[in-house]
Amino acid sequence: MMHIAALQTAVTAIGPDREPTAAELDAIEYEMPLIRAEVELLDAQISTLDRTPSELDQRRIRRARRRVLAARRTVANRCGAISPGVA
């Protein structure tokens, strides 16, 4: 039996018990509306996997897609307002 071992050192030098920094928590909080909208869209899509989507399902998916697009636009606009000129 061959054992598989990593030939290189780990990519991150920080241990697995590291807590998120304040900046990382702020970034998550900043993108939370987008995360919620994407989860809502995923829920709507999952609910129609095993059956043909009804008109109500299609409307729910369309609304969820619009919310994702709106949240992405909001995050992108806020990002541009915070750090203008950064590509």
Buried (B, 14 or more C-beta within 10 A) or exposed (E): EEEEEEEEEEEEEEEEEEEEEEEEEEEEEEBEBBEEBBEBBEEBBEEBEEEEBEEEBEEBBEEBBEBBEEBBEEBEEEEEEEEEEEE
